Amino acid sequence: MPYTIKPESKKQRRRKTPSFKKLTKPVNDFMPNISPLKARGNKPLQMTFEDQLNSLIYFHLEEHSSGRHLLQALKEDDFARNEIAPQEGIEKSSFFEAINTRGLEQLLEVFEALYPNATRILPRKYRNLGDLVSIDGSLIDAVLSMTWADYREGAKKAKVHVGFDLNHSIPSQIFLTAGKADERPWAHKILAPGQTGVLDRYYQCHKNFDLWQTEGKHFVCRIKAGTKKTCIRPLEVKPDHFIFYDAIVLLGTPGVNQTEKEVRVIAYRIGSKEYWIATDRFDLSAEQIAAIYKLRWNIEIFFAWWKRHLKVYHLMARSWYGLMVQILAGLITYLLLAIYCHEQYQEKVSIKRVRELRIKIQNEARTMELTDLKKQKRTHNQYSISAKT
């Protein structure tokens, strides 16, 4: 049976705690420019877009394990009930209907406005290496009822395709597909002219290497060691150096899959492991190209942190629409945390600072509640004295 979340006092809600206000300020500043959320038919909305966004940020910030867990918190937790829950309450069925059918357009607008804002606030690293974007995919465990999330027989998975801004250590783009979808076409969508895509060897595609050079897109991509290389011009390699190969080549088999445009290939050895890297960054040294590829690991660190500490992959919705809403809200929460940690501590996002933020919000909520109770008591005493006189 659906329950309704009803805040105890309408006057008390919307009094945001200082820390939660600081966290959400970047999105609140441009909220008036976001397209309004419209009700379907004559039935009024039970949840505004601001309510929806705040609820989803709270979901990720507090590591809730499910939508039901979030709803219970919105009903029973004083802070969540007074500051996050919709003013008139929200039925469980209405909440999940909203997540699965409304707000995606607005969340995209928020993300597209928040990302460039974050790049202006956060420090930029690796300026001498260019505009670096690591591209990779990550699987999300699904359930059998998610018929759109094809993976293999007897298993369902969805997949997010993410562009990760290595200069600012934040996500920049995202697409959501079925788990079995090929990742390579999405790399082309994520990479923009002037950027350098940093990719693992799964993304090796000689047609793309030609196409990207034509479109002014750059790449640093690991390739299979056995890839056929037709050497056009060897480049100098220092003796006894960790880089043991550097040349301008055509990649692939002639008449089959050979590149039309020249590609630079370097190879280096770390311990007993060899890495072969293809690139069109002829302007960089071999050492710089190796350093760029090493930065690719940052997107793996992001995925691991994002999953573990913001519970992004704990399903709240089963439709493609609802899951995209949840994932986008997770990205927005991460961007807000990145801005908050930099402005407050001049640091990158860390679970230590996120935990501190959670505790501060709860402490501030208790202090505000205690202050309200004292004011009510003083007012009551004043009325009592007036009545006696």
N, C-alpha and C positions, 0 to 999 in steps of 0.2 A: 504493500500500500504506500503511495507516495506521501512523503512528509513535506512540510513547509518550514523553511527557515525564516523566523521572524525576529528581527532585532528588538532588544528590550526598549530602546529609546531612540526615536528618530533624531532627537536633538543632539545625542551623543555621537551618532555616526558622522562620518566625513571629517571628524577631528583627527586627522592623520598624525601618527607618531612622527617626530622629527626625522628619525632614521629612514622610515618607509617613504616619507616625502622626498628625502634626499635621493633615495634609490630610484624613485619613479619620476623625478623632476624632468629628466631629458625627454620622456615621452609626453608628460603633461604639458610641456611648453608648446608642442606643436599639435596637441590633440584637437584644438578647434579647426585645424585644416584637414582633418581626416573625414572621409565621406561618412555621413550619418548612417547608422544602422536602422533599417526600415522594417517595420512589422509586416507580416504577411496577412492580408485580409484586414478585418476590423478589430481583431484582438490585439490589445496593446502589448508591447514588449514587457516581459517580466525581468529581463536582464538587459541593461544598456551595454554598449560596447565597452565603456569604461569599466563597468562591473565585470564584464567577461575578461577583459585584459588583466585587471587587478586580481581576479580569481585565479587565472592561469599563472601569473607571476608568482602568486602566493603558493600555488601548487608545486612549482619547481623549486622555489626558495626553501620551502619547508620539507622537501623530500617526501611528499605524499606518495603512497604506493598505488593509488587508484582514484578514480573519480568519486567513488563512494567514501573513501577516506577523506577527500577534500570536503565533500558535502557534510560529513559528520563534524569536521573542524569548523566549517562555516556556521553550523548550528550550535555547537557546544563551546567553542573557544571564544572568550570575550573579545579579544582583539579582532579575530576574523569576523565575528558576528557584527561588531560595531563599525569596522573599517573596510571590510572586504565584501561581505554579503550584500546583495541587492537590498535597497531600502525597504521594500515591501516583502522581502523574503523570496525564495525560489523553490518551486517544487522539483523533486528529483527528476521527474519526467521532462519538465520544461528545461531544466539545466542541460540534460543530455541531448535534447532536441536542438537547443541553441548551439551546442558545441559541434554537432554534426551537420548543421544547415546554415549557420550564420557566422559572420565575422571574419571569414578568410580574406576577403577583399581589403578590409580595414587593417588586418594584421600585416598583410603584404605592404600596405602603405606605410605603416608604422616602421616595419623593418627597413624599407627602402629609404625612409627619412632618417632613421636612427643610425644606420651604418655609416653614411658619410659624416654625420655629426661626431661619431666615435673616432673616426680617422683624424678629425681636426683636434680632438682632445688628447688622444693617446700618442705617446712618442713613436716616431717612425724610425725603425732600424733598417740597416742594410741599404742605405740610400745609394751607395756606389754600385749595388748589384741590380738596381731597377725595381720595378713593380712586380713583386713575386706572389704568385697564387698557387698554393698546393691544391691538388684536385684528387679526391678519392671518394669511394662509396663505403657505406656501412649498412649492414643488415639489421633488421628489426624483427625479432620473433613475433609471429602473428598466430592467430587461431584459425581453425578450419573454416569457421563461418565467414572469414574475410576472403570471399571468393575472388576478389580482384587481385589479391597478393600471391600470384602464382610463383612457386619456387621449384618444387619437384613433387613427385607423387607422395602423398601422405604428409606433406609439410607445406606450411604457408609462411612466407616471409615478405616483408616490405624492404625497400632499400632507399636510403637517402644518398643523394649525390651532392657533395658539398665543395664549394670553393672556399679556401681558407687563406685569408690575407696574412702572409708571413711577415710583412713589414710591421703590422700592428697586432699580430697574434689574435685575430678575431675572425669569425666566419663572415663571408661576404655574399654568398649565394647558396641556394638550396633547391633541389628538385626531389620529388618523391615518386617512386615507381614500384612495380612489382619486383620481388626479389630476384627473379631470373633475368631481368632487363640488362642488356649490355651497358657497360659503363662508358665505353669510348665515345658514343655520340653526345653524351652529356658534357664531356670535357670541352667539346667544340662550343656548346651553348654557354658554358661558364666562362671560358677564356675570352677576354676582350682585346682588341687591337692595342698594342703597346705593352701589354702584360706578358710576363714570362710564366708559363705553366710549369709546375714542378710535379712530375708524375712517376709512378712506379712502372715496372716493365709490362704490366697488364695493358697499359695504354699505348704500347708500341703499335703504331699504324703508319705505314709509309705514305699512304694517301693523305693522311692528316698532316704529316710533316710537310708535304708539298703545299697543301691547302693553307696551313697556318702561315707559312712564309709569304704566300701570295696575299693574305689578308693582314699582314703586319703583326701577327701574333707570334710570340716566341715560345720556346720550349726547352726544358732540361728534363729529358726522359731516360730512365734506365732502359736498356734493351737486353735482349738475350745474348749471351756471350758468343753463341754460334751463328749469329746473324751474318750473312755474307756481306763483305765490305769490298768495294772496288776503290782502291786508293787513288785519289786524284793528286794529292800533294801531302807528303808527310810533314809534320811540324816537329820542332826541336823538343826533345825529351832529355831532362837532366839525368846523368848516370846515377845509379843507386838511389833513385827518387821513388817515392810511393806511387807516383804517376808513371806508368811504363808504356803508355801508348797515347799518341795525339796526332790526328790526321784529318784532312778534308777528304770525304769519301762520298760515294753513292751507295746507299744502303739497299740490300735486297738482290734478288736474282734478276738479271737482265731479261726483259720480255715477260716477266711474271709479276714481280712486285717491287721492282727497283724504283727508287726515288728519282724524280726528274730534276730536282734541285739538289745542290750540294749540301751536305750535312757534315758537321764537325763531330767526331767521335773521340772521346778520351776514355782511358781505362786506368783504374788505380787499384791498389791492393791495400786492404786493412787487415792485418793479421794474415790468416789463410784465405780470406774471402776477397774475390775480385768483383769489381763493379765496372760495367761498360755503360757509358752515358752518351746519348745522342743529343745534339743541341744545334741551334742556329745562332747562338750567342758568340759570334766570331770576335766580338770586342773584348771579351774577358779572358783572363789567363786560365790555364787548366786547373790551377789551384782554386780559383774562384768558382769555377763550374762544379768542382767536387764539393766545395763548401755549400753551394746552393742546393745540391742534391741532398746533402746531409740535413738541411733544414726541412726536408719533406717529412721527417719524423714528427715534426711539431703537430701535424694534423692528426696523427695517431694518438699523441698525448691529449689533444683536445677531445677526440672522440671518447677516450677512456674516462677523462675527468667529467665530461658532460653526461655520460651515461651513469656514472657511479654516484655523482654528488647532486645532480639536478633531476635524476630519475626520469629523464626524457623519454626512455623507451618503455616505461611502465604504461601500458595501454589504458587510455581513458576513453578512446573511441575506436570503433572497428571499421568505419567507412574511410575511404580515401580522404574525403573532405575533412572529417573529424580528426584524423591522424595528422593531416597537414596543419590544421589549426593548432594542435598540441605541439608539433615539432617547431613551428614558427614561433610560438610563445616561448619555447625553450631557448631558441636563438636570441629572442629579444631579451629574455631574462639574463642570458650570458653577457650580451652587450651592455646591459645596465650594470651588471656586477663589475665588468671590466672598467667602465667609466667611474663607478663608485670607488673601487679599490685604488684607482690611479689618483682621483681627486682627494681622497681621504688619507691615503698612505703612500702615494707615489710607488705603488707596487702592482704587479700582475695579479690576476685573480688567483686566490688560494682558498682551500677549504677552511683554513684557520680564520681568515677574514670573513668568510661567509657565515661561519658559526658565531663569530663575534656579532655580526649584524643581526642574526636571528635572536640572540640573547638580548641585544640592545633594544630591539623592537618590542619584545615581551616585557622587558623592564620598564620601558617608557609607557607602554600601555597600562601596566599596573599603577605607575605613578600618576598617570592621568585619571585613572579610575578612582584612586585614593583622593586626589585633589577634588574631583567632582563630589565625592561623598562628604568631604569636609565642607564644601560650599553649601550643599544641601542641608547639612546639619546646622550651619550658621544661619541660613535662611529660615529654617524651621524654628530656631531659637528666637530669632528676631520677631517672627510672627506670633510666637507664644507670648513674648514680653508685651507686644503691642496689644494683644487680646486681653491681657491681665489689666493693663492700664486703661 
